[in-house]
Amino acid sequence: MTNARFDIDRFNMVNEYGEELDRNGYAPSILNKKADLCQVCQRRMGVLQRHEVFHGSNRKKSKRFGLWINVCHSCHYRIHNGDGKIDKYLKEDAQKAAMEHYGWNEYVWRYYFGKNYL
């Protein structure tokens, strides 16, 4: 019997499509067009925050499939506190991007996220 050794430095977490995840479980965003700008207002407004487009029971899937964006504090607050138009747009955009990026059809999308946003 060999004595196997686990080398944490050589262990890479990946999602089911081979996208490498960071130590917090985030795949690279497939939505960020310019990583140094707020993806809502398109301005540089201090430190940007990550916003997972799908939250609740789908938050981990947002992280795993790269369905997150960088936003400024002001826009992040607007998304979470009443501007439903922004949230709706982000969900539609994320679904389109994921279906294109991963080659999914609507049925596969619904399997993962349970609802069609288009």
C-alpha positions as YAML, in Angstrom:
chain: A
units: angstrom
residues:
- id: 1
  name: MET
  ca: [0.00, 0.00, 0.00]
- id: 2
  name: THR
  ca: [1.42, 3.39, -1.00]
- id: 3
  name: ASN
  ca: [1.29, 6.36, 1.24]
- id: 4
  name: ALA
  ca: [-0.53, 9.01, -0.86]
- id: 5
  name: ARG
  ca: [0.11, 12.61, -0.03]
- id: 6
  name: PHE
  ca: [-2.35, 15.41, -0.71]
- id: 7
  name: ASP
  ca: [-0.63, 18.52, -2.07]
- id: 8
  name: ILE
  ca: [-2.97, 21.49, -1.58]
- id: 9
  name: ASP
  ca: [-0.89, 23.70, -3.91]
- id: 10
  name: ARG
  ca: [-1.56, 21.36, -6.82]
- id: 11
  name: PHE
  ca: [-5.31, 21.03, -6.15]
- id: 12
  name: ASN
  ca: [-7.47, 23.21, -8.41]
- id: 13
  name: MET
  ca: [-11.20, 23.55, -7.97]
- id: 14
  name: VAL
  ca: [-13.11, 23.62, -11.26]
- id: 15
  name: ASN
  ca: [-16.77, 23.72, -12.20]
- id: 16
  name: GLU
  ca: [-18.36, 21.03, -14.34]
- id: 17
  name: TYR
  ca: [-17.26, 22.89, -17.49]
- id: 18
  name: GLY
  ca: [-13.60, 23.08, -16.53]
- id: 19
  name: GLU
  ca: [-13.63, 26.74, -15.45]
- id: 20
  name: GLU
  ca: [-11.13, 27.22, -12.64]
- id: 21
  name: LEU
  ca: [-12.63, 28.52, -9.39]
- id: 22
  name: ASP
  ca: [-10.84, 30.83, -6.98]
- id: 23
  name: ARG
  ca: [-10.46, 29.94, -3.31]
- id: 24
  name: ASN
  ca: [-13.93, 31.42, -2.62]
- id: 25
  name: GLY
  ca: [-15.60, 29.28, -5.28]
- id: 26
  name: TYR
  ca: [-15.90, 31.98, -7.97]
- id: 27
  name: ALA
  ca: [-15.41, 31.15, -11.63]
- id: 28
  name: PRO
  ca: [-14.19, 34.05, -13.76]
- id: 29
  name: SER
  ca: [-17.13, 36.31, -14.58]
- id: 30
  name: ILE
  ca: [-18.64, 35.80, -18.02]
- id: 31
  name: LEU
  ca: [-20.51, 39.11, -17.57]
- id: 32
  name: ASN
  ca: [-17.82, 41.67, -16.66]
- id: 33
  name: LYS
  ca: [-17.00, 43.60, -19.80]
- id: 34
  name: LYS
  ca: [-14.52, 45.96, -18.13]
- id: 35
  name: ALA
  ca: [-13.38, 44.65, -14.76]
- id: 36
  name: ASP
  ca: [-12.32, 48.09, -13.48]
- id: 37
  name: LEU
  ca: [-15.74, 49.74, -14.09]
- id: 38
  name: CYS
  ca: [-19.09, 49.36, -12.37]
- id: 39
  name: GLN
  ca: [-21.10, 47.16, -14.75]
- id: 40
  name: VAL
  ca: [-24.28, 49.15, -14.06]
- id: 41
  name: CYS
  ca: [-23.27, 52.82, -14.23]
- id: 42
  name: GLN
  ca: [-19.98, 52.27, -16.16]
- id: 43
  name: ARG
  ca: [-18.04, 54.57, -13.80]
- id: 44
  name: ARG
  ca: [-15.07, 54.11, -11.52]
- id: 45
  name: MET
  ca: [-16.64, 54.73, -8.12]
- id: 46
  name: GLY
  ca: [-14.25, 53.66, -5.38]
- id: 47
  name: VAL
  ca: [-13.84, 50.02, -4.49]
- id: 48
  name: LEU
  ca: [-15.98, 47.72, -6.60]
- id: 49
  name: GLN
  ca: [-18.03, 44.95, -4.99]
- id: 50
  name: ARG
  ca: [-18.99, 41.56, -6.39]
- id: 51
  name: HIS
  ca: [-22.68, 41.09, -7.01]
- id: 52
  name: GLU
  ca: [-23.95, 37.57, -7.67]
- id: 53
  name: VAL
  ca: [-26.78, 38.02, -10.19]
- id: 54
  name: PHE
  ca: [-28.74, 35.12, -8.72]
- id: 55
  name: HIS
  ca: [-29.02, 34.97, -4.96]
- id: 56
  name: GLY
  ca: [-30.73, 32.81, -2.38]
- id: 57
  name: SER
  ca: [-30.57, 29.15, -3.29]
- id: 58
  name: ASN
  ca: [-28.90, 30.04, -6.62]
- id: 59
  name: ARG
  ca: [-26.04, 32.12, -5.18]
- id: 60
  name: LYS
  ca: [-23.51, 29.28, -5.29]
- id: 61
  name: LYS
  ca: [-24.46, 28.59, -8.91]
- id: 62
  name: SER
  ca: [-23.90, 32.27, -9.75]
- id: 63
  name: LYS
  ca: [-20.40, 31.94, -8.33]
- id: 64
  name: ARG
  ca: [-19.69, 28.57, -9.95]
- id: 65
  name: PHE
  ca: [-20.82, 29.62, -13.43]
- id: 66
  name: GLY
  ca: [-19.32, 33.14, -13.41]
- id: 67
  name: LEU
  ca: [-22.67, 34.91, -13.22]
- id: 68
  name: TRP
  ca: [-21.47, 37.83, -11.14]
- id: 69
  name: ILE
  ca: [-20.50, 41.42, -11.86]
- id: 70
  name: ASN
  ca: [-18.44, 44.19, -10.33]
- id: 71
  name: VAL
  ca: [-20.56, 47.10, -9.11]
- id: 72
  name: CYS
  ca: [-19.97, 50.29, -7.14]
- id: 73
  name: HIS
  ca: [-21.50, 50.60, -3.69]
- id: 74
  name: SER
  ca: [-24.25, 52.93, -4.90]
- id: 75
  name: CYS
  ca: [-25.42, 50.58, -7.68]
- id: 76
  name: HIS
  ca: [-25.12, 47.55, -5.40]
- id: 77
  name: TYR
  ca: [-27.42, 49.28, -2.94]
- id: 78
  name: ARG
  ca: [-29.89, 50.12, -5.75]
- id: 79
  name: ILE
  ca: [-29.94, 46.51, -6.97]
- id: 80
  name: HIS
  ca: [-30.72, 45.12, -3.51]
- id: 81
  name: ASN
  ca: [-33.07, 47.86, -2.36]
- id: 82
  name: GLY
  ca: [-35.81, 48.36, -4.84]
- id: 83
  name: ASP
  ca: [-34.62, 48.95, -8.39]
- id: 84
  name: GLY
  ca: [-36.26, 45.89, -9.88]
- id: 85
  name: LYS
  ca: [-35.52, 47.02, -13.44]
- id: 86
  name: ILE
  ca: [-31.77, 46.63, -12.92]
- id: 87
  name: ASP
  ca: [-32.19, 43.22, -11.28]
- id: 88
  name: LYS
  ca: [-34.48, 42.02, -14.08]
- id: 89
  name: TYR
  ca: [-32.05, 43.22, -16.76]
- id: 90
  name: LEU
  ca: [-29.09, 41.56, -15.02]
- id: 91
  name: LYS
  ca: [-30.93, 38.23, -14.79]
- id: 92
  name: GLU
  ca: [-31.92, 38.36, -18.47]
- id: 93
  name: ASP
  ca: [-28.38, 39.28, -19.51]
- id: 94
  name: ALA
  ca: [-26.88, 36.55, -17.31]
- id: 95
  name: GLN
  ca: [-29.18, 33.90, -18.76]
- id: 96
  name: LYS
  ca: [-28.32, 34.90, -22.33]
- id: 97
  name: ALA
  ca: [-24.59, 34.94, -21.55]
- id: 98
  name: ALA
  ca: [-24.65, 31.57, -19.77]
- id: 99
  name: MET
  ca: [-26.66, 29.89, -22.52]
- id: 100
  name: GLU
  ca: [-24.21, 31.17, -25.12]
- id: 101
  name: HIS
  ca: [-21.03, 30.58, -23.10]
- id: 102
  name: TYR
  ca: [-21.90, 27.04, -21.98]
- id: 103
  name: GLY
  ca: [-23.96, 26.03, -25.03]
- id: 104
  name: TRP
  ca: [-27.13, 25.53, -22.99]
- id: 105
  name: ASN
  ca: [-30.68, 25.51, -24.24]
- id: 106
  name: GLU
  ca: [-33.64, 26.67, -22.13]
- id: 107
  name: TYR
  ca: [-34.14, 23.22, -20.60]
- id: 108
  name: VAL
  ca: [-30.59, 23.04, -19.29]
- id: 109
  name: TRP
  ca: [-30.93, 26.60, -17.96]
- id: 110
  name: ARG
  ca: [-34.12, 25.65, -16.11]
- id: 111
  name: TYR
  ca: [-32.44, 22.54, -14.72]
- id: 112
  name: TYR
  ca: [-29.83, 24.71, -13.02]
- id: 113
  name: PHE
  ca: [-31.82, 27.85, -12.17]
- id: 114
  name: GLY
  ca: [-35.46, 26.71, -12.18]
- id: 115
  name: LYS
  ca: [-36.87, 29.69, -14.05]
- id: 116
  name: ASN
  ca: [-36.63, 31.26, -17.50]
- id: 117
  name: TYR
  ca: [-35.87, 35.01, -17.28]
- id: 118
  name: LEU
  ca: [-36.15, 35.73, -21.02]
...
